[in-house]
Each structure stands twice: as structure tokens, then as C-alpha cells.
Amino acid sequence: MAVSIADFKVAFPEFQKAGDPMLEAQLALVELDVSDSFGDSRDLAVMLRLADTLALSPFGRDARMIPKGVDNAFSSTYGLRFQRLAEANGVSASRLGSTSGCR
């Protein structure tokens, strides 16, 4: 099942104001970045990756949630959830298609 903008906005309502054209463009890029290695969790991985991408963008200042105790300004709670999902599914950085999701 492919991720839809409507499903994403229900799961992550903090991005409602982003506008569908921007969400669709970013979703298309994220779809290329997340491999099928996530299996049944791929849709969740795509949504988390999209939320992380948006939160770390200049647009996402209001949605950016930096976990307490994390000094890295390039991390968001969405990115950490994505990383945990990758680890739980045994998805390595090389199988993600990039090194941006796992350290």
C-alpha cells in the first residue's frame, strides 16, 4: 500500500498547514529514500521519514521536536522513531538507500 497525503495528515496533523503540493513533492522524494526492506512497516517508515524531513526544514520550525537531552540539531523525534523502526526491522543504512536514516 502506498502512503497518501490524506493518510499522512491524519497520522501527523501538525503538518496540515504544509499544503498538498509541498507534501506531494516531499513524499515523492521520501518514497525513493525508503526501501522495501521495512516490509509491512514500510508505510510507517515513509510517514516518519516524511515527518522528519518536514520538521527539519525551515518550514517545520513549529513542528520540530528535539528529544530532551539530544544536542544534535539534525534530529527530531520523528527521525529517532524512524531509526528505531529501522533497527527493529533489521534495516541497515545500506539497505535504506542512503545513510541519512541510521547512524
C-alpha positions in Angstrom: 0.0 0.0 0.0 1.3 3.4 -0.9 1.3 6.3 1.5 -1.2 9.0 0.7 -1.1 12.7 1.7 -4.5 12.3 3.3 -3.3 9.4 5.5 -0.1 11.3 6.4 -2.1 14.3 7.5 -4.4 12.2 9.7 -1.4 10.5 11.3 0.6 13.7 11.7 -1.9 16.6 11.9 0.9 19.0 12.9 1.7 19.2 9.1 -1.8 20.1 8.0 -0.7 23.6 7.0 2.1 22.4 4.8 -0.1 22.3 1.7 -0.7 19.4 -0.5 1.7 20.4 -3.4 4.7 20.6 -1.0 3.7 17.4 0.8 3.3 15.6 -2.5 6.7 16.7 -3.7 8.5 15.8 -0.5 6.6 12.4 -0.3 7.8 11.6 -3.8 11.4 12.2 -2.7 11.0 10.2 0.5 9.4 7.3 -1.3 12.7 7.0 -3.2 14.7 7.1 0.0 12.9 4.3 1.9 13.5 0.8 0.7 11.1 -2.2 0.7 13.4 -3.7 3.4 10.9 -2.4 6.0 8.3 -5.0 4.8 4.9 -4.4 6.4 6.3 -1.4 8.2 7.3 0.5 5.1 4.3 2.9 5.1 5.0 3.9 8.7 8.7 4.3 7.8 7.8 6.6 4.8 5.5 8.7 7.0 8.1 9.0 9.8 10.8 9.9 7.2 8.5 12.5 5.6 7.7 14.0 9.0 11.4 14.1 9.9 12.2 15.8 6.6 9.5 18.4 7.1 10.3 19.0 10.7 14.0 19.6 9.9 13.2 22.0 7.1 12.8 25.8 7.6 9.0 25.2 7.3 9.0 22.8 10.2 10.2 25.1 13.0 6.8 24.8 14.8 6.7 21.0 14.4 10.3 20.3 15.2 10.5 18.4 18.4 14.0 17.8 19.5 14.1 15.0 22.1 15.3 16.1 25.6 19.0 15.5 26.1 19.8 15.4 22.4 22.3 18.0 21.4 22.1 17.2 17.7 20.0 19.9 15.9 19.7 17.5 13.0 17.5 15.1 15.0 13.8 15.1 15.5 11.5 12.8 17.4 10.3 11.5 14.0 13.9 10.8 12.9 14.6 8.9 16.1 11.4 6.8 15.7 12.4 6.1 12.1 15.8 5.0 13.3 14.3 2.7 15.9 11.9 1.2 13.4 14.8 0.5 11.0 16.8 -1.2 13.8 13.7 -3.2 14.9 13.3 -4.4 11.3 17.0 -5.1 10.8 17.3 -2.5 8.1 20.8 -1.3 7.7 21.8 2.1 6.3 22.9 0.5 3.1 19.5 -1.2 2.7 17.8 2.1 3.3 19.2 3.5 0.1 21.1 6.2 2.0 22.9 6.7 5.2 20.6 9.6 6.3 18.2 7.4 8.3 20.7 5.5 10.5 23.9 6.3 12.2 
